[in-house]
Every structure is written in structure tokens, then in C-alpha cells.
């Protein structure tokens, strides 16, 4: 027979065990990779499905108000990517429509209930035809010209309507037994927030994929800078950072558990940069091929006249070649480790990256897996 103190202790232990048993399992972080073959046919082994939870295939296009394949190789590429479910049953395969160059027709598509219905019909047919798990809308950007696309002030409300109606279609599909995912890619600027209704939009999407990179791009600014800083550098005149963008979207109504932090698998290069502060926040000019994949940075810059430096405030690396006067802002394993720690601390949904083939050796993706999949 248990005495009262021992009985109370036993009851307390049973209660604790019961609470642990009934608590939901830890939510796994989403690891989304944009796969952009650029019209090439994928081959077996090119994509490591074991290190991804979601693939966003880029890009589908819009023609005559309907979603259509972007390249002749898309059908066979979808077939190969579908086969990856055999090795990773939890993998979801989405198609991304639009992008920087193919957002031309979004404003027209979203304009009326009738035009949206035509597009939504085509989406459902597309997902069924290619046996895909959902859609990523990459409209760059509602109410803004992007790379010179038509836009309207009504885009702000029409974007919401388009997502609401797609969600209704996807929910109806779920009731028939097929779960479909709806995500959006969003630019990292206050102007993007001002031209959307994020408080409403977030209700209809599974994740908001923040493109928290390209804060500094050659040709867009007159000086060099960190193109994917985690935190602001006090010396940065733009005070740009991923953390500030996350905070701004949360303030706009997007819950942390729906935010994917975007990271780049490429760097930006500037030329004619004087040797001051190792080129950071100095006047620079675009150079031919101003974007460099992480693969290219690894193979042609490390050990080839470029020295690596670390911005302690922004928590990102950069390279400078004093002989060639070239400055490079990029992402590496050290900065990614810190970003994954930030994702954990802020309880974000996970991470997304652009794009898979920028890191074909798997260096960066391995870092993400090590940090986000550990207990």
C-alpha cells in the first residue's frame, strides 16, 4: 500500500507520462527546393529526394489565360520526379507558375471571376494530368511591374480572390480524397506587402515562401552589399535583412508557422570595387555573368585569388579579389547553419532555396538537413 506522499508522487509521474504520450509529435521542418532544369531533361540521380520534403518545379507558363507547360521536356521531367516518391513517400511535388519572366499574364488572369475560373480549371487539369501535389504561385508581383509586366491597382484584391478560389477548389479535392498544397513565393520588400492583403492571403495558403535574398544586386544598386543577410549590418545604408523581412510579414498577418525562409544557392558579383573594407558597401559595377552558382564559387573562386571574409553583424560571408577588384556576396554552410538555427528559434515552417542545381555537390543541402532534421 502506497503512503500518501508516495501516492501523490506516483500520480504526478503518471500524469506527466500521459501528457507526453498525448502531446503531438514535433512538427518536421519543411525543406523546399526549387528545381529549374531550364528546358533540359532531368536524368536519374540528379535530384536527391531523401534530403527534401517538397519540390517546386519551375516553371509553368500562362497562355490564353490557362496554365501550360513551360518547356517541351516538362512531361518527362514530371515523370522522373514522381518516381522519387518511391524512395521518399513523404515527398510532395508542386509546380511553380510564373516567375520573374513569366508573370506577364497574371494581372489579366486574376482580373475577373470568369478569367480566374478559366485559369483555375486549367490548374486542376494540369495537376491531374501530371499527378502533382499542388501549386506554387510565383506572381512577381501583384500591383507592381516586376520585369515590365502589366499590372493594376486591383491586383491587390484580385490576388486574394484568386488564392481564395484556388483554396476552395483544393479543399473540394481533399474531400474527394486528394490533398493538394497551395503556396506562394513573395518578394522581400515592404512594397510587396503594401500591394497584397497578407492577413487575408495567409488563410488560403499552406506556406508563404519568402525570397529573402537579392537585397543587393549588381546593376540595381550603386554599391555592393550582402544579398542574403540574416541580420542588418549597422554599416548597411539599406538596413536589409532576412530577419526584418520575416518580422514585417508577421506584422502583416502571416503566422510564423506558415513562413519558409528563402536562401540562395548562388552569389552576386561586382567588378571595379576598390580595396576598402574588402569591397563591402563600396561602389561597384556589374560584371558579365554577375550571378555565380555555389558550384562555380567553389570551383573557380576558392583558392583562385579570392579571400573569404565574414560579416559578423549580418552573419554572412563574402569574397574579395584585390587583384581583379571583384566582390562576391554569397551563402555558405556557416551562414546556412545560423539561418537554420534562426528558423528553429523563431518556429518558422522551414526553409526554401533557389535553386537545386546551384549546389549539385550537395554541400549546402547537407548543411540544411543536418541542422533542421536533428532532434
Secondary structure, 3 states (H helix, E strand, C coil): CCCHHHHHHHHHHHHHHHHHHHCCCCCCCEEEEEECCCCCCCCCCCCCHHHCCEEEEEEEEEECCEEECCCCCHHHHHHHHHHHHHCCCCCEEEEEEECCCCCCCHHHHCCCHHHHHHHHHHHHHHHHHCCCCEEEEECCCCCCCCCCCCCCCCHHHHHHHHHHHHHHHHHHHHHCCCCCEEEEEEECCHHHHHCCCHHHHCCCCCEEEEECCCCCCECCECECCCCCCCCCCCCCCCCCCHHHHHHHHHHCCCCHHHEEEEEECEEEEEECCCCCHHHCCCECEEEEEEEEEHHHHHHHCECCCEEEEEECCCCEEEEEECCCCEEEECCCHHHHHHHHHHHHHHCCCEEEEECHHHHCCCHHHHHHHHHHCCC
